[in-house]
């Protein structure tokens, strides 16, 4: 059920998938937003995306932009508006780097 591009990326480097689905302890700002003390990076992104959709935070004139409310600003570095392409990078900042 994964897209073809993702299947290739996982087959080439299985550690990429592990980084997405490993459970980690969350910092307090993300913990308050997500409502859990541990989650994966993918799970966190899915929660943020469902919050955006359920609160109609996408810009009606440009669906590639998200207008942040106060709760969303707390985890997206206080930015009032972000592009959808920026979301994964901004969420990744809250997760610890894996040692090589």
C-alpha positions, -999 to +999 in steps of 0.1 A: +000+000+000+030+023+000+036+045-030+061+031-055+087+059-047+084+050-010+088+013-016+120+020-035+134+043-008+127+017+019+142-011-001+173+009-007+176+020+029+154+002+054+167+025+082+146+054+067+114+036+075+126+028+110+133+065+116+097+073+106+080+046+127+102+044+158+085+056+190+103+085+207+096+105+238+082+139+228+091+174+241+064+191+261+052+214+233+045+185+210+033+163+238+006+188+246-004+191+209-005+154+202-019+143+235+006+114+239+040+111+256+054+089+229+048+087+192+065+082+159+075+110+135+050+096+110+023+095+137+030+130+147+028+142+112-005+124+107-020+141+138-008+175+127-024+169+092-057+157+107-057+188+129-052+211+099-080+194+080-105+193+108-100+229+117-099+241+080-065+258+084-056+254+047-057+287+029-088+287+007-071+305-022-039+285-021-042+249-007-004+247-005-004+271+025-015+265+060-027+293+082-016+285+117-037+290+148-022+295+182-021+258+190-004+249+157+021+279+160+034+263+193+049+234+174+057+252+141+082+277+155+056+304+158+052+309+121+018+324+111+017+306+078+037+276+064+038+258+031+028+221+031+062+212+019+078+227+051+056+207+075+077+175+076+109+195+082+094+216+109+080+185+127+114+167+123+130+195+144+112+181+175+126+146+171+161+137+183+187+129+157+197+092+153+233+085+160+252+072+130 
